[in-house]
Amino acid sequence: MKTRLLPAAAAVAATFFPLLLAAPAHATNGYFSHGYGIKAIGMAGAGIALPQDAIAAAINPAGMAILGNRIDFGLNWFRPTRESQLVGSPAPINGTYNGNETENFFIPEFGYNQMLNSTMSLGVSVYGNGGMNTDYKTAFPLFGTTRPGVDLSQLFIAPTFGYKIAPDHAVGVSLNLAYQRFKAHGLENFTAPSGPQRFSAFPGNVTDQGYDDSYGYGLRIGYVGQLAPNFALGVTYQTETKMSDFDTYKGLFAEEGGFDSPANYGIGVAFKPTADLTVAFDVIRIEYSKVRSVNNPLLPNLFQAPLGTGGGAGFAWQDVTAYKLGVQYAVSPQLTVRGGYNHGEQPIPANETFFNVLAPGVVEDHWTLGATWTLANKSEISFAFMYAPTVTVTGVNSIPAPFGGGNVNLRMRQMSFGVAYGWSF
């Protein structure tokens, strides 16, 4: 049976890959997702010490050795609302700019895990790691004469090995094989080839170049263990994922198109006060500050180092710490319900809102609900809903004087609904 399931799993993964490549994962802790796997999403992303499906390697690869033999696949509908408000400009361009020309996104996920023996597992988790999309309905005059926007999506394929070092303790490692693609449009004002307003070292590689692809790799390691009959602990660390450059956009991103995926690490606990109730809590740290194209500030860089160079202007994103609290309750052998709350401080300083018209990832609070229904054949259908209420970041001296001064205010809210089907074998 196992030899039949492995080719089937590969076929399902091959079917899902094109969908993942086409679907930006509009993430919510910065540009990372607030959770991976529909069950964890229903618990606000908590899962470092609570593996529940074969997407677990995206959170903590050690969980795969605890899961046993399992297949999962799901689809998450995501709807972000993005807008920017221009205020205080001397030109007659003040007003609100709608970034929602593209409104709905669909993000698949797939996982397969198989025990090689009683202590070792081998599996793969396939998921959208993060991304960002803005697609403005009108031109933003300070950027150019056409509609501006960006589209960044990241796909991770994580072959994973798990090992039980004791009956209730496991370690794991994932080789993160990463693919990302990016395009930008409507940034004509940053493409002047020469003169006092020459902003880019490569003005022909700033905007309107279609999609460019980038590939890379990294590692995630983890541990999960049952420290007491009702208490589990997990820890995880993901290295910075080194990506090839976006050559087509080497005049926009620092280091001639560099856009690595930042390192992140976390710790989590899962506690069972009763046989039917589980409480999970994770803390995750994402190191955006280690990636120059993400962390470099707009000023004074924009007027001291051209875009595309090591010191070129970026989005000035700061590191993010996310706190994830999830609860699940087994109502019956067939029905489990979930809820959660996730908070991560948004990464954009108030004086850096201008460039972040393209990447207004400012939501902070995420409220989630979820449920799993076990069918007669022991397979499962799971659901998860997430709502992130509106956050507004009011700009403070955010528009450089040569662009007319004034401020940009950023606003975003999000919601998602996902469904997954999985079974153990």
C-alpha positions as CSV (number, residue, x, y, z in Angstrom):
1,M,0.0,0.0,0.0
2,K,2.8,2.4,0.9
3,T,4.5,1.8,-2.5
4,R,1.3,2.8,-4.2
5,L,0.8,5.9,-2.0
6,L,4.2,7.4,-2.7
7,P,3.7,7.8,-6.5
8,A,0.2,9.1,-5.8
9,A,1.6,11.7,-3.4
10,A,4.1,12.7,-6.0
11,A,1.3,13.1,-8.6
12,V,-0.7,15.3,-6.3
13,A,2.3,17.5,-5.5
14,A,3.0,17.9,-9.3
15,T,-0.6,19.0,-9.8
16,F,-0.3,21.6,-7.0
17,F,3.0,23.1,-8.0
18,P,1.7,25.2,-10.8
19,L,-1.0,26.6,-8.5
20,L,1.5,27.5,-5.9
21,L,3.7,29.2,-8.4
22,A,0.8,31.3,-9.6
23,A,-0.5,32.2,-6.1
24,P,1.2,34.9,-4.0
25,A,0.8,34.0,-0.3
26,H,-0.1,37.4,1.0
27,A,1.4,36.9,4.4
28,T,0.4,38.5,7.7
29,N,3.4,38.6,10.0
30,G,5.3,41.0,7.8
31,Y,5.3,39.0,4.5
32,F,5.4,35.6,6.2
33,S,2.2,33.7,6.7
34,H,0.6,33.7,10.1
35,G,0.3,29.9,10.0
36,Y,1.0,26.9,7.8
37,G,-1.5,24.0,7.5
38,I,-5.2,24.6,7.8
39,K,-5.3,23.1,11.3
40,A,-2.5,25.4,12.6
41,I,-4.1,28.4,10.8
42,G,-7.3,27.7,12.8
43,M,-5.2,28.1,15.9
44,A,-3.6,31.4,14.8
45,G,-0.5,29.6,13.5
46,A,0.5,27.8,16.8
47,G,2.1,24.4,16.1
48,I,5.8,24.3,17.0
49,A,4.9,21.8,19.8
50,L,1.7,20.5,18.2
51,P,2.2,18.8,14.9
52,Q,-1.2,17.9,13.4
53,D,-0.8,17.4,9.6
54,A,1.9,16.7,7.0
55,I,2.4,20.5,6.5
56,A,4.1,20.4,10.0
57,A,7.6,20.7,8.5
58,A,6.8,24.3,7.6
59,I,6.6,25.0,11.3
60,N,8.8,22.4,12.9
61,P,10.3,19.4,11.0
62,A,10.6,17.3,14.2
63,G,6.8,17.0,14.2
64,M,6.9,14.7,11.2
65,A,8.4,11.9,13.2
66,I,5.5,12.2,15.7
67,L,2.7,12.3,13.0
68,G,3.1,8.9,11.5
69,N,2.0,8.1,8.0
70,R,-0.2,10.9,6.6
71,I,-1.2,12.8,3.5
72,D,-2.8,16.3,3.5
73,F,-3.8,18.8,0.9
74,G,-5.7,22.1,1.2
75,L,-6.6,25.4,-0.4
76,N,-6.8,28.8,1.3
77,W,-8.8,31.7,-0.1
78,F,-7.1,35.0,0.9
79,R,-8.5,38.5,0.5
80,P,-6.3,41.5,1.6
81,T,-7.6,45.1,1.3
82,R,-4.7,47.5,0.7
83,E,-4.8,51.3,0.3
84,S,-2.5,54.3,0.6
85,Q,-3.5,57.9,1.4
86,L,-1.4,60.8,0.2
87,V,-1.7,63.9,2.4
88,G,0.1,67.3,2.6
89,S,1.4,67.3,-0.9
90,P,1.5,70.8,-2.6
91,A,0.3,69.3,-5.9
92,P,-3.4,68.4,-6.5
93,I,-2.7,64.7,-6.0
94,N,-3.8,64.2,-2.4
95,G,-6.3,61.5,-1.8
96,T,-6.8,57.8,-1.3
97,Y,-5.3,55.3,-3.7
98,N,-6.8,51.8,-4.0
99,G,-4.4,48.9,-4.3
100,N,-7.0,46.2,-4.9
101,E,-7.2,45.8,-8.6
102,T,-6.5,42.1,-7.8
103,E,-8.7,41.1,-4.9
104,N,-8.8,37.4,-4.4
105,F,-6.0,34.8,-4.1
106,F,-6.0,31.0,-3.7
107,I,-3.1,29.4,-1.9
108,P,-2.7,25.6,-2.1
109,E,-0.7,23.4,0.3
110,F,0.4,19.7,0.2
111,G,2.1,17.4,2.6
112,Y,3.1,13.7,2.6
113,N,4.8,11.8,5.5
114,Q,5.8,8.2,5.8
115,M,7.5,6.3,8.7
116,L,10.5,4.3,7.5
117,N,10.4,2.3,10.7
118,S,9.4,2.9,14.3
119,T,11.8,5.8,14.8
120,M,12.5,7.5,11.4
121,S,10.2,9.4,9.0
122,L,10.6,10.8,5.5
123,G,8.2,13.3,4.0
124,V,7.7,16.5,2.1
125,S,5.8,19.7,2.9
126,V,4.9,22.1,0.0
127,Y,3.6,25.5,0.9
128,G,3.6,29.2,0.0
129,N,6.1,30.7,2.5
130,G,5.2,34.4,2.0
131,G,4.7,37.2,-0.4
132,M,3.1,40.5,-1.2
133,N,0.9,42.0,-3.8
134,T,-0.3,45.5,-4.6
135,D,-2.1,46.3,-7.8
136,Y,-3.3,49.9,-7.8
137,K,-6.3,50.9,-9.8
138,T,-4.8,54.3,-10.8
139,A,-1.4,55.9,-11.2
140,F,0.4,57.1,-8.1
141,P,1.9,60.3,-9.4
142,L,4.9,60.3,-7.2
143,F,6.0,56.9,-8.6
144,G,5.1,57.3,-12.3
145,T,2.5,57.8,-14.9
146,T,0.9,54.3,-14.9
147,R,-0.6,52.1,-12.3
148,P,2.0,50.9,-9.8
149,G,2.2,47.6,-8.1
150,V,4.4,44.6,-7.2
151,D,3.8,40.9,-7.1
152,L,6.1,38.7,-4.9
153,S,5.4,35.0,-4.2
154,Q,7.5,32.4,-2.5
155,L,7.2,28.6,-2.8
156,F,9.0,26.2,-0.4
157,I,9.4,22.5,-1.1
158,A,10.7,20.9,2.1
159,P,11.9,17.3,2.0
160,T,12.1,16.4,5.7
161,F,13.8,13.7,7.8
162,G,12.5,13.1,11.3
163,Y,14.0,10.9,14.0
164,K,12.7,9.8,17.4
165,I,15.5,10.0,19.8
166,A,13.2,8.6,22.5
167,P,9.5,7.4,22.4
168,D,8.2,10.9,23.1
169,H,11.0,13.1,21.8
170,A,12.0,13.8,18.2
171,V,14.3,15.9,16.1
172,G,14.0,16.8,12.4
173,V,15.7,18.6,9.5
174,S,14.2,20.0,6.3
175,L,16.1,21.0,3.2
176,N,14.2,24.1,2.1
177,L,14.2,24.3,-1.7
178,A,12.8,27.7,-2.5
179,Y,11.5,29.4,-5.6
180,Q,10.3,33.0,-5.8
181,R,9.1,35.2,-8.5
182,F,8.6,39.0,-8.7
183,K,7.4,41.7,-11.0
184,A,7.0,45.5,-10.5
185,H,5.2,48.1,-12.7
186,G,4.4,51.8,-12.6
187,L,7.7,53.1,-11.1
188,E,8.8,55.2,-14.1
189,N,10.0,58.1,-11.9
190,F,12.9,56.0,-10.6
191,T,14.3,55.3,-14.1
192,A,15.9,58.6,-15.2
193,P,19.1,57.5,-16.9
194,S,21.2,60.4,-15.8
195,G,21.3,63.8,-14.2
196,P,20.5,65.0,-10.6
197,Q,17.5,62.7,-10.4
198,R,19.3,59.5,-11.4
199,F,18.0,57.2,-8.7
200,S,19.0,53.7,-10.0
201,A,22.4,52.2,-10.9
202,F,20.5,50.2,-13.6
203,P,17.6,52.4,-14.7
204,G,16.5,49.8,-17.4
205,N,15.9,47.2,-14.7
206,V,13.6,49.0,-12.3
207,T,10.1,48.5,-13.5
208,D,7.8,46.9,-16.1
209,Q,10.1,43.9,-16.9
210,G,7.5,41.2,-16.4
211,Y,8.1,38.3,-14.0
212,D,11.6,37.3,-12.9
213,D,12.5,34.1,-11.2
214,S,14.8,33.3,-8.3
215,Y,15.9,30.0,-6.7
216,G,17.6,29.1,-3.4
217,Y,18.0,26.8,-0.5
218,G,18.3,26.7,3.3
219,L,17.7,24.5,6.3
220,R,15.1,24.2,9.0
221,I,15.9,22.2,12.1
222,G,13.7,21.4,15.1
223,Y,12.9,19.5,18.3
224,V,9.7,18.5,19.9
225,G,9.2,16.5,23.1
226,Q,6.6,15.4,25.7
227,L,8.2,16.7,28.9
228,A,5.2,15.6,31.0
229,P,2.1,13.6,30.2
230,N,0.1,16.8,29.5
231,F,2.9,19.2,28.4
232,A,5.0,19.3,25.2
233,L,7.8,21.7,24.2
234,G,9.1,22.5,20.7
235,V,11.9,24.7,19.2
236,T,12.7,25.4,15.6
237,Y,15.3,27.4,13.6
238,Q,15.3,28.2,9.9
239,T,18.5,29.6,8.3
240,E,18.5,32.5,6.0
241,T,17.5,31.1,2.6
242,K,20.1,32.2,0.1
243,M,18.3,33.1,-3.2
244,S,19.7,33.9,-6.6
245,D,19.3,37.5,-7.7
246,F,16.4,39.0,-9.5
247,D,18.5,40.1,-12.5
248,T,15.7,41.7,-14.3
249,Y,15.1,44.0,-11.3
250,K,18.7,44.6,-10.3
251,G,18.0,48.3,-10.6
252,L,15.3,48.2,-7.9
253,F,16.5,45.8,-5.1
254,A,19.8,46.3,-3.2
255,E,22.8,44.2,-4.1
256,E,21.8,44.1,-7.8
257,G,18.5,42.3,-7.3
258,G,19.2,40.5,-4.0
259,F,16.2,39.2,-2.1
260,D,17.1,36.4,0.3
261,S,14.4,35.0,2.6
262,P,15.2,35.9,6.2
263,A,16.1,33.6,9.0
264,N,13.5,32.9,11.7
265,Y,13.3,30.9,14.9
266,G,10.8,30.1,17.6
267,I,9.7,28.2,20.6
268,G,6.3,26.7,21.4
269,V,4.5,24.8,24.1
270,A,1.3,22.6,24.0
271,F,-0.6,22.0,27.2
272,K,-3.6,19.6,27.8
273,P,-5.4,20.7,31.0
274,T,-8.0,18.0,30.2
275,A,-8.1,15.0,27.8
276,D,-10.3,17.0,25.3
277,L,-8.7,20.5,25.6
278,T,-5.3,21.6,24.2
279,V,-3.8,25.0,24.5
280,A,-0.8,25.9,22.3
281,F,1.4,29.0,22.4
282,D,4.3,29.9,20.0
283,V,6.7,32.8,19.8
284,I,8.4,33.4,16.4
285,R,11.1,35.9,15.5
286,I,11.6,36.9,11.8
287,E,14.9,38.7,11.0
288,Y,13.9,41.1,8.2
289,S,16.8,43.4,9.2
290,K,19.4,40.9,7.9
291,V,18.2,41.3,4.3
292,R,19.4,44.6,2.8
293,S,16.7,45.0,0.1
294,V,14.1,44.7,2.8
295,N,15.8,46.6,5.6
296,N,17.7,49.4,4.0
297,P,16.0,52.8,4.8
298,L,14.7,55.1,2.1
299,L,16.5,58.1,3.4
300,P,19.2,59.1,3.2
301,N,20.0,56.1,1.0
302,L,17.9,57.2,-2.0
303,F,20.0,60.3,-2.5
304,Q,23.4,58.8,-1.5
305,A,23.5,55.3,-3.0
306,P,21.6,54.4,-6.2
307,L,18.9,51.8,-6.2
308,G,20.4,48.4,-7.0
309,T,23.7,49.0,-5.1
310,G,24.5,47.5,-1.6
311,G,23.3,50.7,0.0
312,G,20.4,51.3,-2.2
313,A,17.1,52.3,-0.7
314,G,14.8,49.6,0.6
315,F,11.6,49.2,2.6
316,A,13.2,49.8,6.0
317,W,11.3,46.8,7.5
318,Q,12.3,45.9,11.1
319,D,12.4,42.5,12.7
320,V,9.0,41.1,13.8
321,T,8.1,39.0,16.8
322,A,4.8,37.1,16.5
323,Y,2.9,35.7,19.4
324,K,0.5,32.9,18.6
325,L,-2.1,31.5,21.0
326,G,-4.4,28.7,19.9
327,V,-7.0,26.5,21.6
328,Q,-8.7,23.3,20.4
329,Y,-11.4,21.2,22.0
330,A,-12.6,17.8,21.0
331,V,-16.4,18.1,21.2
332,S,-16.8,14.5,20.1
333,P,-14.8,11.7,18.4
334,Q,-15.9,13.2,15.1
335,L,-15.7,17.0,15.8
336,T,-12.8,19.2,17.0
337,V,-13.1,23.0,17.1
338,R,-10.4,25.6,17.3
339,G,-9.7,29.3,17.9
340,G,-6.8,31.6,18.2
341,Y,-5.2,35.0,18.4
342,N,-1.9,36.0,16.7
343,H,-0.2,39.4,17.3
344,G,2.9,40.6,15.5
345,E,3.9,44.3,15.5
346,Q,3.9,45.6,12.0
347,P,7.4,46.2,10.6
348,I,7.2,49.6,8.9
349,P,8.4,52.8,10.7
350,A,6.1,55.8,10.4
351,N,8.8,57.8,8.5
352,E,9.2,55.0,5.9
353,T,5.7,54.7,4.5
354,F,6.5,56.3,1.1
355,F,8.2,53.3,-0.5
356,N,5.9,51.0,1.3
357,V,3.0,52.1,-0.8
358,L,4.2,49.0,-2.7
359,A,4.3,46.7,0.4
360,P,1.9,47.9,3.0
361,G,2.1,44.8,5.2
362,V,0.9,46.5,8.4
363,V,-1.7,44.2,9.9
364,E,-1.0,43.2,13.5
365,D,-3.8,41.3,15.1
366,H,-5.3,38.0,13.7
367,W,-8.4,36.3,15.0
368,T,-9.0,32.7,13.9
369,L,-11.6,29.9,14.0
370,G,-11.3,26.4,12.8
371,A,-12.7,22.9,12.9
372,T,-12.1,19.3,11.8
373,W,-14.7,16.7,11.1
374,T,-13.6,13.1,11.0
375,L,-15.4,11.0,8.4
376,A,-16.5,7.3,8.7
377,N,-13.4,6.2,6.9
378,K,-11.2,8.1,9.4
379,S,-10.2,10.7,6.8
380,E,-10.7,14.4,7.9
381,I,-12.0,17.6,6.5
382,S,-10.7,20.7,8.2
383,F,-11.7,24.4,7.9
384,A,-10.1,27.6,9.1
385,F,-11.1,31.3,9.1
386,M,-8.9,34.3,9.8
387,Y,-9.7,38.0,10.2
388,A,-7.1,40.7,10.6
389,P,-8.8,44.0,11.4
390,T,-7.7,47.3,9.8
391,V,-4.4,48.9,10.8
392,T,-3.4,52.4,9.7
393,V,0.2,53.6,9.8
394,T,0.2,57.4,9.7
395,G,3.3,58.7,7.9
396,V,5.6,61.2,9.7
397,N,7.8,63.2,7.3
398,S,7.7,60.3,5.0
399,I,7.8,61.9,1.5
400,P,11.3,63.3,0.6
401,A,11.4,67.0,-0.2
402,P,12.4,66.5,-3.9
403,F,9.1,64.6,-4.3
404,G,7.1,67.5,-2.8
405,G,7.0,66.6,0.9
406,G,3.9,65.5,2.8
407,N,3.0,62.0,4.0
408,V,1.7,58.7,3.0
409,N,-0.6,56.8,5.3
410,L,-0.9,53.0,4.8
411,R,-3.9,50.9,5.6
412,M,-4.6,47.2,5.4
413,R,-7.0,44.5,6.6
414,Q,-7.2,40.8,5.7
415,M,-9.4,37.8,5.8
416,S,-9.0,34.2,4.7
417,F,-10.9,30.9,4.6
418,G,-9.3,27.6,4.0
419,V,-10.3,23.9,3.6
420,A,-8.2,20.8,3.8
421,Y,-8.6,17.1,3.4
422,G,-6.2,14.6,4.9
423,W,-5.9,11.0,6.1
424,S,-3.6,8.7,8.0
425,F,-2.5,5.4,6.5
